Amino acid sequence: MDLEIVQDKIIDFIWNKTHKADVSGAVIGISGGIDSALTAALAVKALGKDKVLGIHMPESGLTTAVDTEDAKAVADWLGIELRTIDISGIVSAFTDAVPYSESAELLCRGNLKARIRMSILYFHANQMNRMVIGTGNKTEILLGYYTKYGDGGVDLEPIGGLYKTEVWGLSRMLGVPEPVITKKPSAGLWKGQTDEAELGISYVKVDNVLRMLEQNEAPETIISTLGISMEQLNSVIKRIERNEHKRKAPPVPEVY
């Protein structure tokens, strides 16, 4: 992959889509992670720093000080405005209002937080006549490793054609702060959560699995080539199949 060409294609994509929609700029959730840092950097190159608003949405007692510091470092590096909105009060208001919500499992509560953040981003985008720019990469999209109508609820996915390992490469080329690049990827939805632990396989290996699946390689070839187990391969395949609904518009019945 020629990263210079990829960068230019993504920049053109952002510029063309925002101008076609006649919006005034972009709103991006800045988590302190690599995906949002890269997306923001590309948006700045496409639109200019004055037209990119970053919003950091920590949760007290859960979001680490490092993530908040890294979010600010990314905003300072890019020269964009960063607004910080603690979602703790909104989460508490929901759990107070909805019976049994306090006993909900981690994933259910995590999805709620992602949807709260989506709502905050769209509030600002609507108020400012801007687009919500997503930060999902190709690996996450293929696996369905995101919240439907949460972090998946966006107007554009500029890095949606890049595998996670390619996100690392392009981030280094653009000069994303090194602590952001080397940090363990995490959605930050509950304490101790990391992407790779939840997936049960490293991003390097899962990216190679996805590439080989796209090339219709036989399971035996994938396992022997990559040195993974049948259980790991089946886990990836099941994620792709189980989350297919996330990659499509809601189905509508044929009535005519």
NORQUIZI-V394721 format. One record per residue. N is the residue number from 0. PHI is phi as a letter, one per 20 degrees, with the letter a starting at -180 (none if undefined). OMEGA is omega as a letter, one per 40 degrees, with the letter a starting at -180 (none if undefined). D_CENTER is the distance of its C-alpha to the mean C-alpha in whole Angstrom. Layout:
BEGIN
N_PHI_OMEGA_D_CENTER / N_PHI_OMEGA_D_CENTER
END
This chain:
BEGIN
0_none_i_21 / 1_e_a_23 / 2_f_i_20 / 3_f_i_22 / 4_f_i_22 / 5_f_i_18 / 6_g_a_18 / 7_f_i_21 / 8_f_a_19 / 9_f_i_16 / 10_f_i_18 / 11_f_i_20 / 12_g_a_18 / 13_f_a_16 / 14_f_a_20 / 15_f_a_21 / 16_f_a_19 / 17_f_i_19 / 18_f_i_23 / 19_f_i_24 / 20_e_i_22 / 21_l_i_24 / 22_d_a_22 / 23_e_a_22 / 24_r_a_19 / 25_c_i_15 / 26_c_a_14 / 27_c_i_10 / 28_f_a_9 / 29_d_a_10 / 30_e_a_9 / 31_o_i_11 / 32_e_a_9 / 33_f_a_9 / 34_f_a_6 / 35_f_i_7 / 36_f_i_10 / 37_f_a_11 / 38_f_i_9 / 39_f_i_12 / 40_f_i_14 / 41_f_i_14 / 42_f_i_15 / 43_f_i_18 / 44_f_a_19 / 45_e_a_19 / 46_d_a_20 / 47_n_a_22 / 48_f_a_21 / 49_f_a_23 / 50_d_i_20 / 51_c_i_17 / 52_d_i_16 / 53_e_i_14 / 54_c_i_14 / 55_d_a_13 / 56_c_a_14 / 57_f_i_15 / 58_c_a_17 / 59_g_i_21 / 60_n_i_22 / 61_c_i_18 / 62_f_a_16 / 63_f_i_18 / 64_f_i_20 / 65_f_i_18 / 66_f_i_15 / 67_f_i_17 / 68_f_i_19 / 69_f_i_16 / 70_f_i_14 / 71_f_i_18 / 72_f_i_19 / 73_f_i_16 / 74_f_i_17 / 75_f_i_21 / 76_f_a_20 / 77_e_a_19 / 78_m_a_21 / 79_d_i_19 / 80_f_i_20 / 81_c_i_18 / 82_d_a_19 / 83_d_a_18 / 84_c_i_18 / 85_f_a_19 / 86_e_a_18 / 87_g_a_21 / 88_f_i_23 / 89_f_i_21 / 90_f_a_20 / 91_f_i_24 / 92_f_i_25 / 93_f_a_24 / 94_f_i_25 / 95_f_a_28 / 96_e_a_29 / 97_d_a_28 / 98_g_i_30 / 99_m_a_29 / 100_f_i_25 / 101_f_a_26 / 102_e_a_27 / 103_f_a_24 / 104_f_a_22 / 105_g_a_19 / 106_f_i_16 / 107_f_i_18 / 108_f_i_18 / 109_f_i_14 / 110_f_i_13 / 111_g_a_16 / 112_f_i_14 / 113_f_a_10 / 114_f_i_13 / 115_f_i_15 / 116_f_i_12 / 117_g_a_11 / 118_f_i_15 / 119_f_i_16 / 120_f_a_13 / 121_f_i_16 / 122_g_a_19 / 123_f_a_18 / 124_f_i_18 / 125_f_a_21 / 126_f_a_23 / 127_d_a_22 / 128_l_i_22 / 129_c_i_19 / 130_d_i_16 / 131_e_a_12 / 132_e_a_10 / 133_f_a_6 / 134_c_a_4 / 135_f_i_3 / 136_d_a_6 / 137_f_i_10 / 138_f_i_10 / 139_f_a_7 / 140_f_a_9 / 141_f_a_12 / 142_e_a_12 / 143_m_a_11 / 144_e_i_9 / 145_a_a_7 / 146_e_i_9 / 147_f_a_12 / 148_m_i_12 / 149_d_i_10 / 150_f_i_6 / 151_e_i_8 / 152_e_a_10 / 153_b_i_10 / 154_e_a_13 / 155_c_i_11 / 156_c_a_9 / 157_g_a_10 / 158_d_a_9 / 159_f_i_9 / 160_e_a_12 / 161_d_i_12 / 162_f_a_12 / 163_g_a_10 / 164_f_i_14 / 165_f_i_14 / 166_f_i_11 / 167_g_a_14 / 168_f_a_17 / 169_f_i_16 / 170_f_i_14 / 171_f_i_18 / 172_f_a_20 / 173_e_i_18 / 174_n_i_19 / 175_g_a_16 / 176_g_a_18 / 177_g_i_19 / 178_g_i_18 / 179_f_a_14 / 180_f_a_14 / 181_e_i_17 / 182_f_i_15 / 183_f_a_14 / 184_f_i_10 / 185_b_i_10 / 186_f_i_8 / 187_m_a_12 / 188_e_i_13 / 189_b_a_16 / 190_f_i_18 / 191_m_a_18 / 192_f_i_15 / 193_c_a_14 / 194_g_a_11 / 195_f_i_14 / 196_f_a_17 / 197_f_i_15 / 198_f_a_15 / 199_m_a_19 / 200_a_a_18 / 201_f_i_17 / 202_f_i_14 / 203_f_a_17 / 204_f_a_19 / 205_f_i_17 / 206_f_i_16 / 207_f_i_19 / 208_f_a_20 / 209_f_i_18 / 210_f_a_20 / 211_f_i_23 / 212_f_i_22 / 213_f_i_21 / 214_e_i_25 / 215_m_i_26 / 216_f_i_28 / 217_f_i_30 / 218_g_a_28 / 219_f_i_31 / 220_f_a_30 / 221_f_a_27 / 222_f_a_28 / 223_f_a_31 / 224_f_a_29 / 225_e_i_26 / 226_m_i_28 / 227_d_i_26 / 228_e_i_27 / 229_f_i_28 / 230_f_i_26 / 231_f_i_23 / 232_f_a_23 / 233_f_i_24 / 234_f_i_21 / 235_f_a_18 / 236_f_i_20 / 237_f_i_20 / 238_f_i_17 / 239_f_a_17 / 240_f_a_20 / 241_f_a_19 / 242_d_i_16 / 243_g_a_17 / 244_f_a_17 / 245_f_a_14 / 246_e_a_14 / 247_c_i_17 / 248_f_i_19 / 249_g_a_21 / 250_f_i_24 / 251_c_a_27 / 252_f_i_31 / 253_e_a_33 / 254_d_i_36 / 255_d_none_38
END
